[in-house]
Amino acid sequence: MTLKELIKGKKVHFKYYREGELWYETDDGFDFPIPVSDTGTGIFKAEDTAVQFMRWIRKQLAVRDEWERERKEQALNLAQDRA
C-alpha cells in the first residue's frame, strides 16, 4: 500500500505499548510504532486521524520496503548457492 492509501480518510487505533514504543494500527491493518522518545509534549489518543500520524507511517513503510529488499536478496543468494 502507498502512504496516500493508508492515510486518506482513514483512522489509526492504539494497540499497545511495548519497550518504549506506542503501537498503532490503521483501518487497513497496517501496524507502526511511535517511539515514546519522539512524542515530546504531544497528546496521543486511542483513535485519531491517520494523517496526523503520517510521519511514523512513512517511516514504517520504509522499514518494510527495506525488509522486502533484504528478503529478496537473501532468496536470490540462496538460489545461487543451490545452483
C-alpha positions in Angstrom: 0.0 0.0 0.0 1.1 3.6 -0.5 1.2 6.2 2.1 -1.7 8.0 0.5 -3.9 4.9 0.6 -3.1 4.4 4.2 -4.0 7.9 5.4 -6.6 9.3 3.1 -9.9 9.4 5.1 -8.6 6.7 7.5 -8.1 6.5 11.2 -5.5 4.9 13.4 -6.2 3.0 16.6 -3.9 2.5 19.6 -3.0 -1.2 20.1 -0.4 -1.5 22.8 2.8 -0.1 24.4 5.9 -2.2 24.4 9.6 -1.5 25.0 9.4 2.3 24.7 7.1 2.4 21.7 3.4 3.1 21.2 2.0 0.7 18.6 -0.9 1.9 16.4 -2.8 0.3 13.5 -4.5 1.9 10.6 -8.0 1.0 9.4 -6.3 -1.2 6.8 -4.4 -3.2 9.4 -1.0 -1.5 8.9 0.9 -1.6 12.2 3.5 1.1 13.0 5.4 2.1 16.1 5.9 5.6 17.7 9.0 5.8 19.9 8.0 7.4 23.2 11.2 9.5 22.9 9.7 11.0 19.8 6.4 12.1 21.4 7.5 15.3 23.1 4.6 17.0 24.6 2.1 15.5 22.1 -1.2 14.0 23.0 -1.8 10.5 21.6 -5.4 9.4 21.6 -6.7 5.9 21.4 -8.2 6.8 18.0 -7.2 9.6 15.7 -7.0 10.6 12.0 -4.2 8.8 10.1 -3.0 11.9 8.5 -1.8 13.1 11.9 0.5 10.0 12.1 1.9 10.3 8.5 5.4 10.8 9.8 5.6 7.5 11.6 3.6 5.6 8.9 6.1 6.8 6.3 9.0 5.6 8.5 7.4 2.1 8.9 6.7 1.9 5.2 10.4 2.5 4.5 11.4 -0.2 7.1 9.1 -2.7 5.4 10.4 -1.8 2.0 14.0 -2.5 3.3 12.8 -5.8 4.8 11.4 -6.8 1.5 14.5 -5.8 -0.4 16.7 -7.9 2.0 14.3 -10.9 1.8 14.6 -10.9 -2.0 18.3 -10.5 -1.8 18.6 -13.5 0.6 16.3 -15.6 -1.6 18.5 -14.8 -4.6 21.6 -15.7 -2.7 20.1 -19.0 -1.6 19.1 -19.8 -5.1 22.6 -19.0 -6.4 24.2 -21.2 -3.6 22.0 -24.2 -4.6 22.9 -23.8 -8.3 
